[in-house]
């Protein structure tokens, strides 16, 4: 991804491995500061995923793969490491895929992890190629959360079609949901679009229906952390609402994800484990209370969007309707 720095524009990845250390952009500090975090062992990897220094299902998977490679080199008890890393985030299916991949390719751990990362990046590029065909000149596109390069190492899932459409000269505008409570849209998606020079507007989460009703949104593209057998998805909290309102206003709603996000062992969205996070994320901003201290808060990180609200899945293999999920394989 393009990143504007004091020394000029650079091309960076969200996470990489260097001299057996795992390095990443610490996303907690964006957009005000560009900081990097170095993980020295699997406990640091667990911390980085748990504390959301790195986030987004594909990027979490790559981080886990690098962490597994690191642990194998350090001759740790690999089964114990695998379980510890998998416990960091229960909803993101790529995390489990990456760990299992590394268990199956432990004989050459660094090469296996690099291959896994390269494969993720190439899949995202292809997602961008396929998805860009859905975008017309002068389209106005709504996104939710961050499904860009920060979430996938490079290119992105939901942002990949937008990036490639822009590179091909299409005049587009992106409406960026702020995405409470951690503001991944306002902090991260807007930061990526700014660095790429793609026109965009940050809007509060509750404004998307307003712009749909006014006919100012032509297309919705989101990412996902898990697609299950019947086509339901789990994505950042608030996605379900966007999908329902989009359908009510006859606006196509697409989900962009690599096929590794597909979990055929889970039947419906109701069976997906939903991560619940600390209530402080809702009640505090910059260490200042925005709700009464004694008022309890509930903070699910994800919600489920049923397949009936999804127009199609943009994958590295093409675009599929929910009824065509089996064809993805």
Beta strands, then each sheet from edge to edge (+ up, - down):
strand 1: 2-5
strand 2: 8-11
strand 3: 15-18
strand 4: 21-25
strand 5: 36-39
strand 6: 140-143
strand 7: 173-177
strand 8: 200-203
strand 9: 219-222
strand 10: 226-228
strand 11: 233-236
strand 12: 252-256
strand 13: 262-263
strand 14: 284-285
strand 15: 288-289
strand 16: 302-305
strand 17: 312-315
strand 18: 318-320
sheet 1: 1+ 2-
sheet 2: 3+ 4- 5+
sheet 3: 8+ 7+ 6+ 9+ 12+ 17+ 18-
sheet 4: 13+ 10+ 11- 16+
sheet 5: 14+ 15-
end
